[in-house]
Amino acid sequence: MANEITAMRKLRFIRCNIGEESYGLDMSWVRSIQRADQIKPVAELKPRFLADKSKNDVEADERTGFFDEARNRIGWLPAEDGDIPVYSLASRLGRTTTTLASYGRVVVLNPVIIISNRPWALLVDRVSQVVEISSEQLVPLPALVNCSSSNYFRGAIRLEEELVLLLAPELVHPDAAPRARQSPNAALRPATDFKNHVPSAPPVFSDTKKKARRDKQILLFSTSDPVPGERALSFALSITQVPEILNTAQLTRVPGAPSFVLGLINWRNRLVPVIDLNARLGLRSAEGWRNERSRLLIVRSSGESKTDVYAGLVIRPTIRALRLPVAYKPCQSSPVIEKHFVSGIIELEKETVAIPDLPQILRY
């Protein structure tokens, strides 16, 4: 009995590599691993199939994508009880497509019963030896990352120096029904100018004595270089909303995540999504300047269940702390920005300052 309980607490997986990326696959799904040179490519099989089909059948195949590479089927693996369809894992995840090379590997998987009773296979570049871990090292993805209809993962395996995303074959299968999308932008209104909308006293800049005692300082930061000829745009958060500022962190990208999510980091034994604040706010993406000089601002917000929700914001290295109260003017000409995600915009002497609404930004 003790051995059975121990086995239930263990997870055995292999790493499936596509290029430089590595994904975990639970061994309970794996039937066998074959060489890629055993695959019969679709291009070679098509003439034989067409020779045995009527014109109507051929047209039906074209409509259903039987030979459509967009469905990621690259060929078939011969088997005694029927050829096994092979799909490209890279294509399924929207990554750089794996070429059909002899050194590749084909991972044959058990059927996804709700889809088909037939085995199927994934083409990858390389596979590792089996790794055994405690099931406690598998943790769910943060809601902000897991809200997309294109989610392919059971969670992330937390190892000593890295995170490994664990594939969910029932979601990776090309015939899997898409999940109901929980859009992080479902409640958004069109991008709006903040003139006549900004509160006269944004909460973070409140000069009441009670508020000043509790939040004595704010942090000012920016996410991109100023645009020549335009007023500089900065952001402000209470110092109590920023538990840490990191110089570097190992980022794990998550295929299928919302476009503003750059990836995941393991911070203080917690999975934290890293987001492009500009993209989230409907501004020009800061993609072009992210480099070794960037900093990662860890921010904290109270979620709907009253538990803290964390995220990382990629910012420029210049960060300033201001003590409250701060003299400011109402915003007269603000940037076009998603008003759903800010609680106000004000003017300081040399810059426009937006106050991010973290509960809304981190909401899924």
C-alpha positions in Angstrom: 0.0 0.0 0.0 2.8 2.4 0.9 4.5 1.7 -2.4 1.3 2.5 -4.3 0.9 5.8 -2.5 4.5 6.7 -3.3 4.0 5.8 -7.0 0.9 8.1 -7.1 3.1 11.0 -5.8 5.7 10.5 -8.5 5.6 11.8 -12.1 7.8 10.3 -14.8 8.3 12.4 -17.9 10.6 12.9 -20.9 11.7 16.1 -22.4 10.7 16.7 -26.0 12.9 19.3 -27.7 12.1 21.5 -30.7 15.0 23.6 -31.5 16.3 25.1 -28.3 12.9 24.7 -26.5 12.1 21.8 -24.2 8.7 20.6 -23.2 7.7 17.8 -20.8 5.6 14.8 -21.7 4.1 12.4 -19.1 5.3 8.9 -19.8 1.8 7.5 -19.1 0.9 8.8 -22.5 3.9 7.3 -24.4 3.6 4.0 -26.3 7.0 4.1 -28.0 9.6 6.4 -29.5 10.6 5.8 -33.2 13.1 7.3 -35.6 11.8 10.0 -37.9 13.2 8.3 -41.0 10.4 5.7 -40.6 7.7 8.3 -41.4 5.9 8.1 -44.8 5.6 11.8 -45.7 2.1 13.1 -46.8 3.6 14.3 -50.1 4.6 10.7 -51.0 1.3 9.2 -49.9 -1.0 11.7 -51.6 -0.7 10.3 -55.2 -1.5 6.7 -53.9 -4.5 7.9 -52.0 -5.8 10.0 -54.9 -5.5 7.1 -57.3 -8.0 5.1 -55.2 -10.5 8.0 -54.7 -13.3 9.5 -56.6 -13.3 13.2 -57.5 -15.9 13.9 -54.8 -13.7 12.1 -52.2 -10.7 14.1 -53.2 -12.7 17.4 -52.9 -13.9 16.3 -49.5 -10.3 15.6 -48.4 -9.3 19.0 -49.6 -12.2 20.6 -47.7 -11.4 18.7 -44.4 -7.7 19.4 -44.6 -6.7 15.7 -45.0 -3.6 16.8 -46.8 -3.4 20.3 -45.3 -0.1 21.1 -43.7 -1.9 23.7 -41.6 -3.4 20.8 -39.6 0.2 19.8 -38.9 0.0 16.3 -40.2 3.3 15.6 -41.8 3.0 11.9 -42.5 2.2 8.4 -41.3 4.1 5.8 -39.2 3.6 2.2 -40.5 2.0 -0.1 -38.0 0.5 -3.6 -38.1 -3.0 -2.4 -37.0 -3.1 0.7 -39.2 -0.8 3.6 -40.0 -0.4 6.1 -37.2 -0.8 9.8 -38.1 2.2 12.0 -37.2 1.9 15.7 -36.4 4.5 18.3 -35.8 4.7 19.5 -32.2 6.5 22.7 -33.3 3.6 23.5 -35.6 1.0 22.7 -33.0 2.7 25.1 -30.6 3.2 27.8 -33.2 6.9 27.5 -33.0 9.6 27.2 -35.7 8.6 24.1 -37.7 10.6 21.0 -37.2 12.0 19.6 -40.5 11.5 16.0 -41.4 15.1 14.8 -40.8 16.4 11.4 -40.1 17.8 12.4 -36.7 14.3 13.5 -35.4 12.2 11.4 -33.1 8.6 10.3 -33.3 6.8 10.0 -30.0 3.8 7.6 -30.4 1.0 8.4 -28.0 -2.0 6.6 -26.5 -5.4 7.6 -28.0 -7.2 10.6 -26.7 -10.4 8.6 -26.1 -12.8 11.6 -26.4 -11.4 12.2 -29.9 -10.4 8.9 -31.3 -9.5 5.3 -30.3 -6.4 5.3 -32.5 -2.9 6.1 -31.4 -1.2 9.2 -32.9 2.3 10.6 -32.8 4.3 13.9 -32.5 7.5 14.7 -34.4 10.2 16.4 -32.3 13.9 17.0 -32.7 15.1 15.1 -29.7 13.9 13.3 -26.6 15.6 12.9 -23.2 15.8 10.0 -20.9 13.0 9.5 -18.4 13.1 11.8 -15.4 11.2 11.1 -12.2 10.0 13.8 -9.9 7.6 14.4 -7.1 4.1 15.3 -8.3 4.3 18.3 -6.0 6.8 19.8 -8.4 4.0 20.1 -11.0 2.2 23.4 -10.4 -0.7 24.9 -12.3 -0.1 27.9 -14.6 -1.2 31.3 -13.4 -4.7 32.2 -14.5 -3.4 35.1 -16.7 -1.3 32.6 -18.7 -3.9 29.9 -18.8 -6.9 32.0 -20.0 -6.3 31.4 -23.7 -8.3 29.0 -25.8 -4.9 27.8 -27.2 -3.7 26.3 -24.0 -1.5 23.2 -24.5 -0.2 22.5 -21.0 -1.2 20.7 -17.7 1.1 23.0 -15.8 4.8 23.7 -15.2 7.4 21.4 -13.6 9.5 23.4 -11.1 13.1 22.1 -11.2 16.1 23.6 -9.5 17.2 26.0 -12.2 14.4 26.0 -14.7 10.7 25.6 -15.4 9.5 22.9 -17.8 6.1 23.2 -19.3 4.2 19.8 -19.2 2.2 19.1 -22.3 -1.4 18.0 -22.1 -1.8 15.7 -25.1 -5.6 15.9 -25.0 -5.2 19.6 -25.8 -2.2 19.3 -28.2 -4.1 16.9 -30.5 -5.1 18.8 -33.6 -8.7 17.5 -33.4 -9.1 18.7 -29.8 -12.1 21.0 -29.3 -10.9 24.5 -28.4 -11.6 25.4 -24.8 -14.0 28.2 -24.1 -11.9 31.2 -24.3 -11.6 33.3 -21.1 -10.5 36.5 -22.8 -8.3 38.8 -20.6 -9.6 41.6 -22.8 -13.3 40.6 -22.7 -14.4 43.7 -20.8 -12.3 46.2 -22.7 -13.7 49.3 -24.4 -12.0 50.8 -27.4 -8.8 52.8 -26.8 -9.9 56.1 -25.4 -8.4 59.6 -24.8 -8.4 60.3 -21.1 -9.3 64.0 -21.4 -12.4 64.6 -19.3 -12.1 61.2 -17.8 -9.2 61.4 -15.3 -10.2 61.7 -11.7 -9.2 65.0 -10.1 -7.1 63.1 -7.5 -6.0 59.6 -8.5 -5.8 57.4 -5.4 -2.1 56.9 -5.5 -1.5 60.6 -5.4 -3.9 61.4 -2.6 -2.6 64.0 -0.2 -4.8 63.1 2.7 -2.9 62.5 5.9 -4.4 59.1 6.5 -3.3 57.9 3.0 0.1 59.5 3.3 0.8 57.7 6.5 0.0 54.3 4.9 1.6 54.8 1.5 4.4 57.3 2.0 6.1 56.8 -1.3 5.3 56.0 -4.9 7.6 54.6 -7.6 7.8 56.2 -11.0 9.0 54.1 -13.9 8.8 53.9 -17.7 8.6 51.1 -20.1 10.1 52.6 -23.2 12.2 55.5 -24.4 10.4 58.8 -24.9 9.2 59.5 -28.5 11.0 62.5 -29.9 8.7 65.5 -29.9 6.2 63.9 -27.5 5.8 64.3 -23.8 7.4 61.5 -21.8 5.1 58.9 -20.4 5.8 57.3 -17.0 3.8 55.0 -14.7 3.3 55.2 -10.9 2.6 52.6 -8.3 2.5 52.7 -4.5 5.7 51.3 -3.0 3.5 48.8 -1.2 2.5 47.3 -4.6 6.2 46.5 -5.5 7.7 43.7 -3.4 10.9 43.5 -5.4 12.8 44.7 -8.5 15.0 42.2 -10.3 18.0 42.7 -12.5 17.6 39.4 -14.4 15.4 36.3 -14.4 15.2 33.2 -16.5 12.1 33.6 -18.7 10.1 30.6 -19.9 8.0 31.4 -22.9 4.5 29.9 -23.0 3.1 29.0 -26.5 -0.6 29.9 -26.8 -0.5 32.5 -24.0 -2.1 35.9 -24.6 0.1 38.1 -26.8 1.0 40.6 -24.0 2.3 37.7 -21.8 6.1 37.4 -22.4 6.5 34.2 -20.3 6.9 32.9 -16.8 9.5 33.2 -14.1 10.0 31.3 -10.9 10.1 34.0 -8.2 10.3 33.0 -4.5 9.0 29.5 -5.4 6.0 31.0 -7.2 5.1 31.0 -10.9 4.8 34.7 -12.0 3.7 35.8 -15.5 5.8 38.5 -17.1 3.8 41.0 -19.2 4.4 43.7 -21.7 2.6 46.6 -20.0 2.6 48.7 -23.2 0.9 45.9 -25.1 -1.6 45.4 -22.3 -2.5 49.1 -22.3 -2.9 49.3 -26.1 0.3 51.3 -26.5 3.2 50.7 -28.8 4.9 47.5 -27.7 8.3 47.9 -26.0 9.7 44.8 -27.7 12.4 46.7 -29.5 14.3 47.9 -26.4 14.2 44.9 -24.1 17.8 44.0 -23.4 20.3 43.3 -20.6 19.7 46.8 -19.1 16.0 46.1 -18.6 14.6 45.5 -15.1 11.8 43.3 -13.9 9.3 45.0 -11.6 7.5 42.5 -9.5 4.0 43.9 -8.7 1.3 42.6 -6.3 -2.4 43.0 -6.4 -5.3 41.6 -4.4 -7.3 39.1 -6.5 -11.1 38.6 -6.5 -10.6 35.8 -3.9 -8.7 38.3 -1.7 -5.5 36.4 -2.4 -2.4 38.2 -3.7 -1.8 38.0 -7.5 1.7 38.7 -8.8 3.2 39.7 -12.2 6.4 41.0 -13.6 6.6 44.2 -15.6 9.6 44.7 -17.9 10.8 48.3 -17.4 13.6 50.7 -18.2 16.4 50.8 -15.5 15.6 54.3 -14.3 13.3 54.1 -11.3 12.4 57.0 -9.0 10.8 57.2 -5.6 8.7 60.2 -4.7 7.4 61.0 -1.2 3.7 62.0 -0.9 2.0 64.4 -1.3 3.0 65.2 -4.9 2.0 68.4 -6.7 0.3 67.6 -10.0 -2.0 69.1 -12.6 -5.0 67.5 -14.3 -4.1 65.8 -17.6 -4.9 68.1 -20.6 -3.6 66.0 -23.4 -3.2 62.3 -22.6 -1.9 59.4 -24.7 -4.4 57.1 -26.4 -4.6 54.2 -23.9 -7.0 51.6 -22.7 -8.9 53.4 -19.9 -10.1 50.1 -18.5 -6.6 49.5 -17.2 -5.7 52.7 -15.5 -7.2 54.6 -12.6 -6.1 58.0 -13.8 -3.6 60.1 -15.6 -2.0 63.3 -14.3 0.7 65.8 -15.3 4.0 66.4 -13.5 6.4 69.0 -14.4 8.2 67.1 -17.1 6.1 64.1 -17.8 2.7 62.5 -18.1 2.0 59.9 -15.5 -0.5 57.0 -15.7 -1.5 55.0 -12.7 -2.0 51.3 -13.7 -5.1 49.6 -12.3 -3.4 46.4 -11.3 -6.5 44.4 -10.4 -7.8 45.0 -13.9 -4.5 44.5 -15.6 -3.9 41.1 -13.9 -7.5 40.0 -14.2 -8.3 37.1 -16.5 
